[in-house]
Amino acid sequence: MDWHAYVELVGGPPDGQLLDVTGWTSEESAVGALLATDAGLFGPGGRSDYIPEPGGNGWYIWNGDTS
């Protein structure tokens, strides 16, 4: 059986969506994710920065947008 690991995105443009982190190393998971989004502060081509919620509860918290 194939399994997948997900974290929930909290805040920012993709609030509530799940991010597939299957295969990520613990180091990659500890950094978070910089996700491309058209709905952020910088519009098309912008990115939303997400960092892990302290305590390892499976949430990545929005840390702002960047170009």
Secondary structure, DSSP 4 states (H G I P E B T S, - for coil): -----EEEEESSTTTT-EEE-TT--HHHHHH-EEEEESSSTT-TTEEEEEEEPTT--SEEEEEEEE-
